[in-house]
Amino acid sequence: MIMEVLCIIQIQICPLIGSVTMLAKDKSFQHTMGNNVAPSFLDVLEMNLYYKCSEHCNANGADCKNGGYRHPRNCSTCICPDGFGGFDCTRRATPVFGAPSNCGATIKANNSDFQILNGEVSSSVENGMAPRHAQCWWHIRAPMGKRIQIRVKSVSGACSDGCFYGGTEIKARDFLRVGARICCRSDVRPLGILYSNTELAIISVFSQYKKQHFSIEYKIVDPLNVPPNGFDEYDNINWTHIKENKIEVNKEVEKNKTEKVIKVCRDIATKCFSLLNLCENRLYKRIMRSQCAKSCAVCSSSEEVSEANKNEKVDKEKKENTKENCGKKDHDGCQAWAKNGFCNSSSYSVIVKRQICPIICKMC
């Protein structure tokens, strides 16, 4: 259910160990997939709708707010989306499953400069795994008509895919579905900058094993400064742990022309073919062009060739676009991918489509 709500796009070409197998359409939810915590609010809601449990309540039950619905076994109270509580879902949720009663808070954001929020929770079991995730919530409220910008500074705690041991969750736009989750330190920078679409944002931290901690900074912003999709990229991305595929430039003046000589044009990573569909992906484009320059076919596009070589390059490109020069068969999974919209998807470049599914996508 959670995956259906998130609208997953294409399954990876070759699901190898250590490679990305799925991409969320909304990149903020990349690490929400693979949920290991509990059924989501929408999962439980659908079950109640399917079995018509809500019909047990008459019109005189609780007036549930924030997307909550009447509890089938106690119509005077509500089942609330994660982060909300009280009999009608208008309050902040109380800590659960061993989290201390003073964990969490409601905070007023009233400053256009960044403010810092730190939070943490420990598992209810001192050593070993607890049966459930201890969890608590923070509500950040902006003045009427304002929005909240959130940047995650750091997280700490046991790291695992799907936040199995614990993690931090941010709800900024849709309070009914699971929020954007940060399970590991490496998830922080790809998450980017988040913006709320109301005056409220909800932060939670949860743990089933030892302590989980987060540190965020937040400030109020004008709605006119909020990106349409609710998130923005960091403007100071620095892949310090990755060696850049550098292009060395030799400037030679010959007949007033400059030629760039590509000294290195190769794949640094070992599984580039299995990651071809990331070449034009907004989230991974930069690192792919650095690590898989040859497979992503970016070397020639960054060259400035001399006039003497331009005609030769144009002729070569024309030949590559003809059917008899395609020279490749469709990948075994192309028929299924085409049904899922691969050929018409704007997430994949013409080059990638031609390399993977040239025939079924009619690229030859």
C-alpha positions as CSV (number, residue, x, y, z in Angstrom):
1,M,0.0,0.0,0.0
2,I,2.7,2.5,0.9
3,M,4.4,1.9,-2.4
4,E,1.1,2.4,-4.3
5,V,0.6,5.7,-2.5
6,L,4.1,6.9,-3.4
7,C,3.6,6.1,-7.1
8,I,6.8,4.2,-7.9
9,I,8.4,4.6,-11.3
10,Q,10.4,2.1,-13.4
11,I,11.9,-1.0,-11.9
12,Q,15.7,-1.1,-12.4
13,I,17.1,-2.9,-15.5
14,C,19.3,-5.4,-13.6
15,P,18.5,-5.5,-9.9
16,L,22.0,-6.2,-8.7
17,I,23.1,-6.2,-5.1
18,G,23.9,-2.6,-4.0
19,S,22.2,-1.0,-7.0
20,V,19.1,1.2,-6.9
21,T,16.0,-0.9,-7.8
22,M,13.2,1.6,-7.5
23,L,12.9,5.4,-7.6
24,A,10.1,7.3,-6.1
25,K,8.4,9.9,-8.3
26,D,8.8,12.3,-5.4
27,K,12.5,12.0,-4.4
28,S,11.7,13.0,-0.8
29,F,10.2,9.6,-0.3
30,Q,13.1,7.5,-1.7
31,H,13.9,6.1,1.8
32,T,10.3,5.7,2.9
33,M,9.9,2.7,0.6
34,G,10.6,-0.7,2.2
35,N,8.6,0.3,5.3
36,N,9.6,-2.0,8.2
37,V,7.8,-0.1,11.0
38,A,4.1,-0.7,10.9
39,P,1.1,-0.6,8.5
40,S,0.5,3.0,7.5
41,F,-2.6,5.1,8.4
42,L,-3.9,4.7,4.9
43,D,-3.3,0.9,5.0
44,V,-5.6,0.7,8.0
45,L,-8.1,3.1,6.6
46,E,-8.5,1.0,3.5
47,M,-9.1,-2.1,5.5
48,N,-11.8,-0.3,7.5
49,L,-13.4,0.9,4.3
50,Y,-13.2,-2.5,2.6
51,Y,-14.9,-4.2,5.5
52,K,-17.3,-1.3,6.1
53,C,-16.3,-0.9,9.7
54,S,-17.1,2.8,9.8
55,E,-20.8,2.0,9.2
56,H,-20.9,0.9,12.8
57,C,-20.9,4.6,13.8
58,N,-24.0,6.8,13.4
59,A,-24.1,10.5,12.7
60,N,-23.6,11.4,16.3
61,G,-20.0,10.3,16.7
62,A,-16.9,12.3,17.0
63,D,-16.1,15.1,14.5
64,C,-12.7,14.0,13.4
65,K,-10.2,16.6,12.0
66,N,-7.0,16.4,10.0
67,G,-8.1,13.4,8.0
68,G,-9.0,11.2,11.0
69,Y,-12.0,8.9,11.1
70,R,-14.3,7.5,13.8
71,H,-13.0,4.5,15.7
72,P,-15.4,1.6,14.8
73,R,-15.3,0.3,18.3
74,N,-15.7,3.7,20.0
75,C,-17.4,6.2,17.8
76,S,-16.8,9.1,20.2
77,T,-13.1,9.0,19.5
78,C,-11.1,9.1,16.3
79,I,-8.3,7.1,14.6
80,C,-5.8,9.8,13.7
81,P,-3.0,10.1,11.1
82,D,0.4,9.6,12.7
83,G,1.4,12.8,14.4
84,F,-2.1,13.8,15.6
85,G,-3.9,12.8,18.7
86,G,-6.7,13.7,21.0
87,F,-10.3,12.4,20.7
88,D,-10.8,14.5,17.5
89,C,-7.2,14.5,16.1
90,T,-6.6,18.2,16.8
91,R,-3.7,17.7,19.2
92,R,-0.2,16.5,18.9
93,A,0.2,12.8,19.3
94,T,1.4,11.6,22.6
95,P,4.6,9.5,22.8
96,V,4.1,5.8,22.3
97,F,5.7,2.4,23.0
98,G,8.1,3.4,25.8
99,A,9.0,6.9,24.7
100,P,9.2,9.3,27.7
101,S,6.1,11.4,28.3
102,N,8.1,14.7,27.9
103,C,9.4,13.6,24.5
104,G,8.2,15.9,21.7
105,A,6.8,19.5,21.7
106,T,4.7,22.1,19.9
107,I,7.0,24.9,18.6
108,K,6.1,28.3,17.2
109,A,8.2,29.3,14.2
110,N,8.2,33.1,14.2
111,N,11.6,34.0,12.7
112,S,12.8,34.3,9.2
113,D,16.3,33.2,10.4
114,F,17.0,29.6,11.0
115,Q,16.2,28.1,14.3
116,I,17.6,24.7,15.5
117,L,15.6,21.8,16.7
118,N,17.2,18.7,18.3
119,G,15.3,15.6,19.2
120,E,15.9,12.0,20.2
121,V,14.2,8.9,21.5
122,S,15.6,5.6,22.9
123,S,14.2,2.1,22.5
124,S,12.2,0.8,25.4
125,V,14.7,-2.1,25.8
126,E,18.2,-1.2,27.1
127,N,19.9,-4.0,25.3
128,G,18.6,-5.7,22.2
129,M,15.5,-5.1,20.0
130,A,12.2,-3.8,21.4
131,P,9.0,-5.3,20.2
132,R,7.8,-1.9,18.9
133,H,9.3,1.4,17.9
134,A,9.3,4.0,20.6
135,Q,8.1,7.3,18.9
136,C,7.3,10.9,19.6
137,W,6.4,14.0,17.6
138,W,7.2,17.7,17.2
139,H,4.7,20.1,15.7
140,I,6.3,23.2,14.1
141,R,3.7,26.0,13.6
142,A,4.2,29.1,11.5
143,P,2.1,32.3,11.7
144,M,-1.1,32.4,9.6
145,G,-0.3,32.6,5.9
146,K,3.4,31.6,6.2
147,R,5.1,28.4,5.4
148,I,8.0,26.4,6.9
149,Q,11.4,25.6,5.3
150,I,13.2,22.6,6.8
151,R,16.8,21.5,6.4
152,V,18.0,18.3,8.1
153,K,21.5,19.0,9.6
154,S,22.3,15.5,10.9
155,V,20.9,12.2,12.2
156,S,22.5,9.5,14.3
157,G,21.6,6.0,15.4
158,A,21.6,2.5,14.0
159,C,21.3,2.7,10.2
160,S,19.2,0.3,8.1
161,D,17.2,0.2,4.9
162,G,13.6,1.0,5.4
163,C,14.4,2.4,8.9
164,F,14.2,-1.1,10.4
165,Y,16.0,0.0,13.6
166,G,14.6,3.5,13.6
167,G,14.9,6.9,12.0
168,T,13.5,10.4,11.5
169,E,10.3,11.3,9.6
170,I,9.2,14.7,8.2
171,K,5.6,15.4,7.2
172,A,5.5,18.7,5.4
173,R,2.7,18.4,2.8
174,D,0.4,15.4,3.1
175,F,-0.3,14.4,6.7
176,L,-2.3,11.3,5.8
177,R,0.5,9.3,4.1
178,V,3.9,8.3,5.6
179,G,6.3,11.2,5.6
180,A,9.8,11.6,4.2
181,R,12.1,9.3,6.2
182,I,15.8,9.6,7.0
183,C,17.2,6.2,8.0
184,C,20.9,6.8,7.7
185,R,23.3,9.7,7.6
186,S,23.8,9.2,3.8
187,D,20.1,10.0,3.3
188,V,20.4,13.6,4.6
189,R,21.9,15.4,1.6
190,P,19.8,13.7,-1.2
191,L,16.7,14.6,0.7
192,G,17.3,18.3,0.0
193,I,15.3,21.2,1.4
194,L,11.6,20.6,2.4
195,Y,8.8,23.1,2.5
196,S,5.4,22.8,4.2
197,N,2.2,23.7,2.2
198,T,0.4,24.8,5.3
199,E,1.4,26.5,8.5
200,L,2.2,23.1,10.1
201,A,5.1,20.7,9.7
202,I,5.5,17.5,11.8
203,I,8.8,15.9,12.8
204,S,9.0,12.5,14.5
205,V,11.8,10.2,15.6
206,F,11.3,6.5,16.3
207,S,13.6,3.7,17.5
208,Q,13.4,0.0,18.1
209,Y,17.1,-0.4,18.9
210,K,19.0,2.0,21.2
211,K,18.9,5.8,20.5
212,Q,17.9,7.8,17.4
213,H,18.7,11.5,17.2
214,F,18.1,14.3,14.7
215,S,19.1,17.9,14.3
216,I,17.2,20.1,11.9
217,E,17.0,23.8,11.2
218,Y,13.8,25.6,10.2
219,K,12.5,29.0,9.4
220,I,9.3,30.7,8.1
221,V,9.0,31.7,4.5
222,D,6.5,33.4,2.2
223,P,4.3,31.0,0.2
224,L,5.5,32.7,-3.0
225,N,9.0,31.4,-2.2
226,V,7.9,27.8,-1.9
227,P,8.8,25.6,-5.0
228,P,5.7,24.0,-6.6
229,N,6.9,20.4,-5.7
230,G,7.6,21.3,-2.1
231,F,11.4,20.6,-2.1
232,D,14.6,22.1,-3.4
233,E,18.1,20.9,-4.0
234,Y,21.0,22.0,-1.9
235,D,23.1,24.6,-3.7
236,N,26.4,23.4,-2.3
237,I,26.4,19.7,-3.2
238,N,29.9,18.3,-2.7
239,W,30.6,14.6,-3.3
240,T,33.7,14.6,-1.3
241,H,33.9,10.8,-1.1
242,I,33.8,10.4,-4.9
243,K,36.7,11.0,-7.3
244,E,35.6,13.3,-10.1
245,N,35.9,12.2,-13.7
246,K,37.9,15.3,-14.6
247,I,38.1,16.8,-18.0
248,E,41.5,18.3,-18.7
249,V,41.6,21.2,-21.2
250,N,44.5,22.0,-23.4
251,K,44.1,25.4,-25.1
252,E,45.9,25.4,-28.5
253,V,45.5,28.4,-30.7
254,E,45.4,27.2,-34.3
255,K,43.6,29.4,-36.8
256,N,41.9,31.1,-33.9
257,K,40.2,27.9,-32.8
258,T,40.2,26.2,-29.4
259,E,40.0,22.4,-29.0
260,K,39.2,20.6,-25.7
261,V,40.9,17.3,-25.4
262,I,39.2,14.7,-23.2
263,K,42.0,12.9,-21.3
264,V,39.6,10.6,-19.4
265,C,36.4,9.3,-20.8
266,R,35.5,6.0,-19.0
267,D,33.2,4.4,-16.5
268,I,34.6,4.6,-13.0
269,A,31.8,2.5,-11.4
270,T,31.5,-1.2,-12.2
271,K,27.8,-1.5,-12.7
272,C,27.0,1.4,-15.0
273,F,24.9,-0.6,-17.5
274,S,22.5,-1.6,-14.7
275,L,22.1,2.0,-13.8
276,L,21.6,3.5,-17.2
277,N,18.1,4.8,-16.4
278,L,19.6,7.1,-13.8
279,C,21.7,9.0,-16.4
280,E,19.0,11.7,-16.8
281,N,17.4,11.4,-13.4
282,R,17.3,14.7,-11.6
283,L,18.4,13.2,-8.3
284,Y,21.3,11.1,-9.6
285,K,22.3,12.9,-12.8
286,R,25.4,14.6,-11.4
287,I,26.9,11.5,-9.8
288,M,26.1,9.3,-12.8
289,R,27.8,11.7,-15.2
290,S,30.9,11.6,-13.0
291,Q,30.9,7.8,-12.3
292,C,29.5,6.5,-15.6
293,A,30.5,9.1,-18.2
294,K,31.0,6.6,-21.0
295,S,27.8,4.6,-20.5
296,C,25.7,7.8,-20.1
297,A,27.3,9.1,-23.3
298,V,28.2,12.5,-21.9
299,C,31.8,12.7,-23.0
300,S,31.2,13.8,-26.5
301,S,28.5,16.3,-25.5
302,S,31.0,18.1,-23.3
303,E,33.6,18.4,-26.0
304,E,34.3,21.3,-28.2
305,V,35.7,19.7,-31.3
306,S,37.7,21.5,-33.9
307,E,36.1,22.6,-37.1
308,A,37.9,19.9,-39.0
309,N,36.2,17.2,-36.9
310,K,32.7,18.6,-36.8
311,N,31.5,17.2,-40.1
312,E,32.8,13.8,-39.2
313,K,30.9,13.9,-35.8
314,V,27.6,15.0,-37.5
315,D,27.8,12.2,-40.0
316,K,28.4,9.6,-37.3
317,E,25.4,10.8,-35.3
318,K,23.2,10.6,-38.3
319,K,24.3,7.0,-38.9
320,E,23.6,6.1,-35.3
321,N,20.1,7.3,-35.7
322,T,19.3,5.0,-38.6
323,K,17.7,1.6,-38.2
324,E,20.4,-0.4,-39.8
325,N,23.0,1.1,-37.5
326,C,21.2,0.6,-34.2
327,G,23.1,-2.6,-33.8
328,K,21.4,-3.6,-30.6
329,K,18.5,-5.9,-29.5
330,D,15.9,-4.9,-27.0
331,H,16.6,-5.9,-23.4
332,D,14.6,-8.9,-22.2
333,G,12.4,-6.7,-20.0
334,C,11.6,-4.0,-22.6
335,Q,8.1,-5.3,-23.3
336,A,7.0,-5.0,-19.7
337,W,8.8,-1.6,-19.3
338,A,7.1,-0.3,-22.4
339,K,3.7,-1.2,-20.9
340,N,4.6,0.8,-17.8
341,G,5.4,3.9,-19.9
342,F,9.2,3.7,-20.3
343,C,9.2,4.7,-23.9
344,N,7.1,7.9,-23.3
345,S,8.6,8.8,-20.0
346,S,10.4,12.1,-19.8
347,S,12.6,10.7,-17.0
348,Y,14.7,8.9,-19.5
349,S,16.7,10.5,-22.3
350,V,16.6,9.4,-26.0
351,I,20.1,8.1,-25.6
352,V,19.1,5.8,-22.7
353,K,15.9,4.6,-24.5
354,R,18.0,3.8,-27.6
355,Q,20.6,1.9,-25.6
356,I,18.1,-0.2,-23.7
357,C,14.9,-0.7,-25.8
358,P,15.7,0.7,-29.4
359,I,13.1,-1.5,-31.2
360,I,10.1,-1.5,-29.0
361,C,10.5,2.3,-28.4
362,K,10.9,2.8,-32.1
363,M,14.2,4.6,-31.7
364,C,15.8,3.1,-34.8
